[in-house]
Amino acid sequence: MHPTITGGCLCGGVRYQVDGPLRPIIACHCEQCRRSSGHFVAATACRRAHFRLTEDATLAWFSAVADHRRGFCKRCGSSLFFEATGGERVSIAAGSLDAPQGLHIAAHIFVAEAGDYYSIDPGVPASADGTHNVALP
């Protein structure tokens, strides 16, 4: 049995809980993630069956790519979720978790699109595209 993990946006208009394990963090450096967040995105993920919105009064979705969408708070602007429509997982912005979960960055993806103002830790696996070997628990 896994402990219940909670999180939400800055203003509290969106809250969620996860009743299952979280995947280690993947840092995505693609242009879309950088533009939507203002930096690269560090996200964990869980199985959709373990995820539940507990408050969604200010949740909005945006689709920049067919069959995928980003969830954010339309009041405070917090970037929260990324998912494939009908997919088995929900990616969750690591910074939206309520408490430290002991997670770590396990991979960097789309490093070919990374900003030129920061460095990527050479001790963490990285790929120029979206490939990684970090499995969903």
Secondary structure, 3 states (H helix, E strand, C coil): CCCCEEEECCCCCEEEEECCCCCCEEEECCHHHHHHHCCCEEEEEEEHHHEEEEEECCEEEECCCCCEEEEEECCCCCEEEEEECCCCEEEEEHHHECCCCCCCEEEEECHHHCCCCCCCCCCCCECCCCCCCCCCC
